[in-house]
Amino acid sequence: MTTVNANGTSLGIESFGDHDAPLVLLAGGPTMLSWPDTLCERLAAGGRRVVRYDLRDSGESTTADPQAPAYTLRDLAADAAALADTLGGGAPAHLAGTGIGGMVAQVAVLDHPGAFSALTLVGTRPVAPGPVDDDLPDHDPAAMKRLFTRPLPDWTDREAVAEFAATGAEILGDDPATARTIAALVWDRTPGTAPLIQMANQMGLVFSRLDCTPRWRERLPEIAVPALVVHGRRNRFFPVGSGEALAREIPGARLLVLDDAATTIPDTAIGEVAEAMLGLA
């Protein structure tokens, strides 16, 4: 892991594979650890240089004030384009985003079409955080009630934070053991133990305060690169209808629904997702 300066900010990155191979850039959701090691390794074994990175205010990237971000969603999209240019030597990259990183990826491809050769969207939706369009499914209300009425952990306590992540994963239908491990690793990479910084890294709450205007859903038909939409059928946070809408509105997009997945890519689906991504470009 290291940091790279792009678009006037410092971004934490980790690389897999041959430095000279075609670039696959993985936008974190919000940290790079949203992308499984095994998926990165499978993509690298398929002849790609894979770089996963932390969004601003997470991991090794520049952290300022997650409660009052002095940047917008479009700045994060510009980060992706600048990073692709810096790492790829000007050649277009395959951009992938998961969760909130998928929102960044959509806007990046729309605003900087020359920077990218392909797009993968995992467990995301075509609108920003907040109220959804009438034709899109909202978060599962029962799961959200359980998720957001839990007592918050002591954010300075690594084990308490890991357990909090595990119980959240159980509510969302993900694997608690995996969530516990990743949360502990995220805790280790967070710059300091200040509760607000830890919360931002673990929960991506900066997006609840981020300026995500203007809307981009109506622009999705402008996307002209090969696209893959991956979505868990059991996703309670962004239900599968959101993935179906993305695949329907992006010209020629392939929809890959993972029947046994929720918000994350389970180990059992890594091979299928890697094969589909490698088939794009």
C-alpha positions as CSV (number, residue, x, y, z in Angstrom):
1,M,0.0,0.0,0.0
2,T,1.1,3.5,-0.8
3,T,-0.3,7.0,-1.6
4,V,-0.5,8.8,-4.9
5,N,-1.2,12.5,-5.6
6,A,-4.1,13.0,-8.0
7,N,-6.5,15.9,-8.6
8,G,-4.7,17.9,-5.8
9,T,-5.3,15.2,-3.1
10,S,-3.5,12.2,-1.7
11,L,-5.1,8.9,-2.3
12,G,-4.3,5.6,-0.7
13,I,-3.8,2.8,-3.1
14,E,-2.8,-0.9,-3.3
15,S,-1.7,-2.6,-6.5
16,F,-1.9,-6.2,-7.7
17,G,-0.4,-7.7,-10.9
18,D,1.9,-6.6,-13.6
19,H,2.6,-2.9,-13.6
20,D,2.4,-2.7,-17.4
21,A,-0.9,-4.7,-17.7
22,P,-4.2,-3.0,-18.6
23,L,-5.5,-1.1,-15.5
24,V,-8.6,-2.0,-13.5
25,L,-9.3,0.7,-10.9
26,L,-11.5,-0.2,-7.9
27,A,-13.1,2.7,-6.1
28,G,-13.6,2.0,-2.4
29,G,-16.9,2.1,-0.7
30,P,-15.5,4.1,1.0
31,T,-12.2,2.2,1.8
32,M,-10.3,0.0,-0.6
33,L,-11.0,-2.9,1.7
34,S,-14.6,-3.0,0.3
35,W,-13.0,-5.0,-2.5
36,P,-12.0,-8.5,-1.5
37,D,-8.3,-9.5,-1.7
38,T,-9.3,-12.7,-3.6
39,L,-11.1,-10.7,-6.3
40,C,-8.1,-8.4,-6.8
41,E,-5.9,-11.5,-7.1
42,R,-8.1,-13.2,-9.6
43,L,-8.3,-10.1,-11.8
44,A,-4.5,-9.8,-11.6
45,A,-4.1,-13.5,-12.6
46,G,-6.3,-12.7,-15.6
47,G,-3.6,-10.3,-16.9
48,R,-4.7,-7.0,-15.3
49,R,-3.0,-4.4,-13.1
50,V,-5.5,-4.0,-10.3
51,V,-5.5,-0.9,-8.1
52,R,-7.9,-0.4,-5.3
53,Y,-8.1,2.9,-3.6
54,D,-9.6,4.8,-0.6
55,L,-12.0,7.6,-1.2
56,R,-11.2,10.9,0.5
57,D,-11.8,11.0,4.2
58,S,-11.1,7.2,4.5
59,G,-8.1,4.9,4.9
60,E,-4.8,6.3,3.7
61,S,-6.4,9.1,1.6
62,T,-6.5,12.7,2.7
63,T,-8.7,13.1,5.8
64,A,-10.0,16.5,6.7
65,D,-13.5,16.8,8.1
66,P,-16.0,14.0,7.2
67,Q,-18.8,16.0,8.9
68,A,-18.3,19.0,6.6
69,P,-16.6,17.8,3.3
70,A,-15.2,20.6,1.3
71,Y,-15.6,18.6,-1.9
72,T,-18.5,17.1,-3.9
73,L,-19.4,13.9,-5.6
74,R,-18.0,15.3,-8.8
75,D,-14.7,16.0,-7.1
76,L,-14.5,12.3,-6.2
77,A,-15.3,11.4,-9.8
78,A,-12.5,13.7,-10.9
79,D,-10.2,11.9,-8.4
80,A,-10.9,8.6,-10.2
81,A,-10.2,10.1,-13.6
82,A,-7.0,11.7,-12.4
83,L,-5.9,8.5,-10.7
84,A,-6.6,6.5,-13.9
85,D,-4.5,8.9,-15.9
86,T,-1.6,8.9,-13.3
87,L,-1.5,5.2,-13.0
88,G,-2.3,4.2,-16.6
89,G,-0.1,6.6,-18.4
90,G,-3.0,8.1,-20.3
91,A,-4.5,4.8,-21.4
92,P,-8.2,4.4,-20.4
93,A,-8.9,2.2,-17.4
94,H,-11.6,-0.2,-16.5
95,L,-13.3,1.6,-13.5
96,A,-15.3,-0.3,-10.9
97,G,-17.2,1.0,-7.9
98,T,-19.0,-0.8,-5.1
99,G,-21.8,0.7,-2.9
100,I,-21.2,4.4,-2.6
101,G,-18.1,4.0,-4.7
102,G,-20.5,2.9,-7.5
103,M,-22.1,6.3,-7.4
104,V,-18.6,7.8,-7.9
105,A,-17.9,5.5,-10.8
106,Q,-21.1,6.4,-12.6
107,V,-20.4,10.1,-12.4
108,A,-16.7,9.6,-13.3
109,V,-17.6,7.7,-16.5
110,L,-20.2,10.3,-17.4
111,D,-18.0,13.4,-16.7
112,H,-14.7,11.9,-17.9
113,P,-15.6,9.5,-20.7
114,G,-12.1,9.5,-22.3
115,A,-10.5,8.2,-19.1
116,F,-12.3,4.9,-19.0
117,S,-12.6,1.8,-21.2
118,A,-15.2,-0.2,-19.2
119,L,-17.4,0.2,-16.1
120,T,-18.4,-2.3,-13.4
121,L,-21.0,-1.4,-10.7
122,V,-21.5,-3.5,-7.7
123,G,-24.4,-3.2,-5.2
124,T,-25.2,0.4,-6.0
125,R,-28.0,2.5,-7.4
126,P,-28.5,5.3,-10.0
127,V,-29.4,8.1,-7.5
128,A,-27.6,9.7,-4.6
129,P,-28.2,9.0,-0.9
130,G,-31.5,10.3,0.3
131,P,-35.1,9.9,-1.1
132,V,-35.2,7.5,-4.0
133,D,-37.2,7.9,-7.3
134,D,-40.7,6.5,-7.2
135,D,-39.8,3.6,-9.5
136,L,-36.8,2.5,-7.4
137,P,-36.9,0.3,-4.3
138,D,-35.9,2.0,-1.1
139,H,-33.8,0.4,1.7
140,D,-35.6,-2.5,3.5
141,P,-37.4,-0.7,6.3
142,A,-37.2,-3.5,8.9
143,A,-33.5,-4.0,8.3
144,M,-32.8,-0.3,8.4
145,K,-34.6,0.0,11.7
146,R,-32.5,-2.8,13.2
147,L,-29.3,-1.4,11.7
148,F,-29.7,2.2,12.8
149,T,-31.3,1.7,16.3
150,R,-28.3,-0.3,17.6
151,P,-26.2,1.4,20.3
152,L,-23.0,2.8,18.7
153,P,-19.8,1.2,19.8
154,D,-16.9,2.8,21.6
155,W,-15.0,3.8,18.4
156,T,-11.7,3.8,20.2
157,D,-12.2,0.1,21.0
158,R,-11.0,-2.1,18.0
159,E,-12.9,-5.2,19.2
160,A,-16.1,-3.3,19.9
161,V,-16.0,-1.8,16.4
162,A,-15.4,-5.2,14.8
163,E,-18.3,-6.7,16.7
164,F,-20.5,-3.8,15.7
165,A,-19.7,-4.5,12.0
166,A,-20.4,-8.2,12.5
167,T,-23.9,-7.6,13.9
168,G,-24.6,-5.1,11.1
169,A,-23.5,-7.7,8.5
170,E,-25.9,-10.2,10.1
171,I,-28.8,-7.7,9.7
172,L,-27.9,-7.0,6.1
173,G,-27.5,-10.7,5.2
174,D,-23.7,-10.6,4.8
175,D,-21.1,-12.9,6.5
176,P,-20.5,-11.6,10.1
177,A,-17.0,-13.2,10.3
178,T,-15.8,-11.6,7.2
179,A,-17.3,-8.2,8.3
180,R,-15.6,-8.5,11.7
181,T,-12.2,-9.2,10.0
182,I,-12.5,-6.3,7.5
183,A,-13.7,-3.8,10.2
184,A,-10.6,-4.6,12.3
185,L,-8.4,-4.0,9.3
186,V,-10.2,-0.8,8.5
187,W,-9.8,0.3,12.1
188,D,-6.0,-0.3,11.9
189,R,-5.8,1.8,8.7
190,T,-7.9,4.7,10.0
191,P,-5.7,7.8,10.8
192,G,-6.3,8.0,14.6
193,T,-9.0,6.9,17.0
194,A,-11.2,10.0,16.9
195,P,-14.8,8.7,17.0
196,L,-16.0,10.8,14.0
197,I,-13.0,9.6,11.9
198,Q,-13.5,6.0,12.8
199,M,-17.3,6.2,12.1
200,A,-16.6,7.8,8.7
201,N,-14.3,5.0,7.8
202,Q,-16.5,2.2,9.0
203,M,-19.9,3.5,7.8
204,G,-19.2,5.9,5.0
205,L,-21.3,8.6,6.6
206,V,-19.5,11.4,4.7
207,F,-21.9,10.6,1.9
208,S,-24.9,11.8,4.0
209,R,-23.3,15.2,4.0
210,L,-21.8,15.3,0.5
211,D,-23.1,17.5,-2.2
212,C,-24.2,15.0,-4.9
213,T,-26.0,17.4,-7.2
214,P,-26.9,17.6,-10.0
215,R,-28.7,14.3,-10.7
216,W,-27.0,11.9,-13.1
217,R,-29.6,9.1,-13.6
218,E,-31.0,10.8,-16.7
219,R,-27.5,10.8,-18.3
220,L,-26.9,7.0,-18.0
221,P,-27.9,6.4,-21.6
222,E,-24.8,8.5,-22.5
223,I,-22.4,5.8,-21.2
224,A,-20.7,4.3,-24.3
225,V,-18.3,1.8,-22.7
226,P,-19.0,-1.8,-21.9
227,A,-20.7,-2.1,-18.6
228,L,-21.3,-4.8,-16.0
229,V,-23.8,-4.5,-13.2
230,V,-23.4,-6.9,-10.3
231,H,-26.0,-7.1,-7.6
232,G,-26.9,-9.4,-4.7
233,R,-30.5,-10.7,-4.9
234,R,-30.6,-10.5,-1.0
235,N,-29.3,-6.9,-0.8
236,R,-31.5,-5.1,1.8
237,F,-29.6,-1.8,1.6
238,F,-29.9,-1.3,-2.1
239,P,-32.5,-3.8,-3.2
240,V,-31.9,-5.6,-6.5
241,G,-34.3,-3.4,-8.4
242,S,-31.7,-0.7,-8.3
243,G,-29.2,-2.9,-10.1
244,E,-31.9,-3.9,-12.6
245,A,-32.6,-0.2,-13.3
246,L,-28.9,0.5,-13.9
247,A,-28.6,-2.4,-16.3
248,R,-31.7,-1.3,-18.1
249,E,-30.7,2.4,-18.5
250,I,-27.0,1.9,-19.4
251,P,-26.9,0.9,-23.1
252,G,-25.8,-2.7,-23.6
253,A,-25.0,-3.3,-19.9
254,R,-24.9,-6.9,-18.6
255,L,-26.7,-7.7,-15.4
256,L,-25.2,-10.3,-13.1
257,V,-27.4,-11.1,-10.2
258,L,-25.8,-13.1,-7.4
259,D,-28.6,-15.2,-5.9
260,D,-26.8,-15.9,-2.6
261,A,-25.3,-12.4,-2.1
262,A,-26.4,-9.4,-0.1
263,T,-24.4,-6.2,-0.1
264,T,-20.9,-7.7,-0.5
265,I,-19.4,-10.2,-2.9
266,P,-19.2,-13.5,-1.1
267,D,-16.2,-15.8,-1.6
268,T,-18.4,-18.3,-3.5
269,A,-19.0,-15.7,-6.2
270,I,-15.5,-14.3,-6.7
271,G,-14.7,-16.5,-9.7
272,E,-17.9,-15.6,-11.5
273,V,-17.5,-11.9,-10.9
274,A,-13.8,-11.9,-11.9
275,E,-14.7,-13.8,-15.1
276,A,-17.4,-11.3,-15.9
277,M,-15.2,-8.3,-15.3
278,L,-12.3,-9.7,-17.4
279,G,-14.8,-10.3,-20.2
280,L,-15.5,-6.6,-20.4
281,A,-12.2,-5.3,-21.7
